[in-house]
Amino acid sequence: MAVGIKVEGCKDIKIIDCGFSGLETGIDVSDSDDIHVDGADFQNVGTGLKARRVKGLKASSCTETTSSDFRLTPAAKIVRWYTEYLNMRG
């Protein structure tokens, strides 16, 4: 599985203004606290941000560009909605 950035067992991580293209997963975070992702650009990435057992995840100003053949699974739609909800809360 091709991953752009993998964060595991970390605290107070900031990922700012970076781009990911043609990957299975852009950012993969697990077992970590206080993760901030700002300004990430995901182009034709299967999963932009994957998070497991993470406390304090904040993602803002991220963009996604996909080909016209791309379709989100129902689970991915839920994750997208939840991320947008968190972004609106500030």
Contact map, one row per residue, 1 for C-alpha under 8 A:
111000000000000000000001100000000000000000000000000000000000000000000000000000000000000000
111100000000000000000011100000000000000000000000000000000000000000000000000000000000000000
111111000000000000000011111100000000000000000000000000000000000000000000000000000000000000
011111000000000000010010111100000000000000000000000000000000000000000000000000000000000000
001111100000000000000000011100000000000000000000000000000000000000000000000000000000000000
001111110000000000000000001110000000000000000000000000000000000000000000000000000000000000
000011111100000000000000001111010000000000000000000000000000000000000000000000000000000000
000001111100000000000000000011110000000000000000000000000000000000000000000000000000000000
000000111110000000000000000001110000000000000000000000000000000000000000000000000000000000
000000111111100000000000000000111000000000000000000000000000000000000000000000000000000000
000000001111100000000000000000011110000000000000000000000000000000000000000000000000000000
000000000111110000000000000000001111000000000000000000000000000000000000000000000000000000
000000000111111000000000000000000111000000000000000000000000000000000000000000000000000000
000000000001111100000000000000000011110000000000000000000000000000000000000000000000000000
000000000000111111000000000000000001110100000000000000000000000000000000000000000000000000
000000000000011111000000000000000000111100000000000000000000000000000000000000000000000000
000000000000001111100000000000000000011110000000000000000000000000000000000000000000000000
000000000000001111110000000000000000001110000000000000000000000000000000000000000000000000
000000000000000011111000000000000000000111100000000000000000000000000000000000000000000000
000100000000000001111110010000000000000111101000000000000000000000000000000000000000000000
000000000000000000111110010000000000000001111000000000000000000000000000000000000000000000
000000000000000000011111000000000000000000111100000000000000000000000000000000000000000000
011100000000000000011111110000000000000000011100000000000000000000000000000000000000000000
111000000000000000000111110000000000000000001110000000000000000000000000000000000000000000
111100000000000000000011111100000000000000001111110000000000000000000000000000000000000000
001110000000000000011011111100000000000001001111110000000000000000000000000000000000000000
001111100000000000000000111110000000000000000001110000000000000000000000000000000000000000
001111100000000000000000111111000000000000000000111000000000000000000000000000000000000000
000001110000000000000000001111110000000000000000111101000000000000000000000000000000000000
000000111000000000000000000111110000000000000000001111000000000000000000000000000000000000
000000011100000000000000000011111000000000000000000111000000000000000000000000000000000000
000000111110000000000000000011111110000000000000000011100000000000000000000000000000000000
000000000111000000000000000000111110000000000000000001111000000000000000000000000000000000
000000000011100000000000000000011111000000000000000001111100000000000000000000000000000000
000000000011110000000000000000011111100000000000000001111100000000000000000000000000000000
000000000001111000000000000000000111110000000000000000001110000000000000000000000000000000
000000000000011100000000000000000011111100000000000000000111010000000000000000000000000000
000000000000011110000000000000000001111100000000000000000011110000000000000000000000000000
000000000000000111000000000000000000111110000000000000000001111000000000000000000000000000
000000000000001111110000000000000000111111000000000000000000111000000000000000000000000000
000000000000000011110000000000000000001111100000000000000000011110000000000000000000000000
000000000000000000111000010000000000000111111001000000000000011110000000000000000000000000
000000000000000000111100000000000000000011111000000000000000000111000000000000000000000000
000000000000000000001110000000000000000001111100000000000000000111100000000000000000000000
000000000000000000011111110000000000000001111111000000000000000001000000000000000000000000
000000000000000000000111110000000000000000011111000000000000000000000000000000000000000000
000000000000000000000001110000000000000000001111110000000000000000000000000100000000000000
000000000000000000000000111000000000000001001111110000000000000100000000000000000000000000
000000000000000000000000111110000000000000000011111000000000000000000000000000000000000000
000000000000000000000000111110000000000000000011111100000000000000000000000000000000000000
000000000000000000000000000111000000000000000000111111000000000000000000000000000000000000
000000000000000000000000000011100000000000000000011111000000000000000000000000000000000000
000000000000000000000000000001110000000000000000001111100000000000000000000000000000000000
000000000000000000000000000011111110000000000000001111111000000000000000000000000000000000
000000000000000000000000000000011110000000000000000011111000000000000000000000000000000000
000000000000000000000000000000001110000000000000000001111100000000000000000000000000000000
000000000000000000000000000000001111000000000000000001111110000000000000000000000000000000
000000000000000000000000000000000111100000000000000000011111000000000000000000000000011000
000000000000000000000000000000000001110000000000000000001111110000000000000000000010011000
000000000000000000000000000000000000111000000000000000000111110000000000000000000000001000
000000000000000000000000000000000000011100000000000000000011111000000000000000000000000000
000000000000000000000000000000000000111111000000000000000011111100000000000000000000000000
000000000000000000000000000000000000001111000000000000000000111110000000000000000000000000
000000000000000000000000000000000000000011110001000000000000011111000000000000000000000000
000000000000000000000000000000000000000011110000000000000000001111100000000000000000000000
000000000000000000000000000000000000000000111000000000000000000111111100000000000000000000
000000000000000000000000000000000000000000010000000000000000000011111100000000000000000000
000000000000000000000000000000000000000000000000000000000000000001111100000000000000000000
000000000000000000000000000000000000000000000000000000000000000001111110000000000000000000
000000000000000000000000000000000000000000000000000000000000000001111111000000000000000000
000000000000000000000000000000000000000000000000000000000000000000001111100000000000000000
000000000000000000000000000000000000000000000000000000000000000000000111111110000000000000
000000000000000000000000000000000000000000000000000000000000000000000011111110000000000000
000000000000000000000000000000000000000000000000000000000000000000000001111111000000000000
000000000000000000000000000000000000000000000000000000000000000000000001111111100000000000
000000000000000000000000000000000000000000000010000000000000000000000001111111110000000000
000000000000000000000000000000000000000000000000000000000000000000000001111111111000000000
000000000000000000000000000000000000000000000000000000000000000000000000011111111100000000
000000000000000000000000000000000000000000000000000000000000000000000000001111111110000000
000000000000000000000000000000000000000000000000000000000000000000000000000111111111000000
000000000000000000000000000000000000000000000000000000000000000000000000000011111111100000
000000000000000000000000000000000000000000000000000000000000000000000000000001111111110000
000000000000000000000000000000000000000000000000000000000010000000000000000000111111111000
000000000000000000000000000000000000000000000000000000000000000000000000000000011111111100
000000000000000000000000000000000000000000000000000000000000000000000000000000001111111110
000000000000000000000000000000000000000000000000000000000110000000000000000000000111111111
000000000000000000000000000000000000000000000000000000000111000000000000000000000011111111
000000000000000000000000000000000000000000000000000000000000000000000000000000000001111111
000000000000000000000000000000000000000000000000000000000000000000000000000000000000111111
000000000000000000000000000000000000000000000000000000000000000000000000000000000000011111
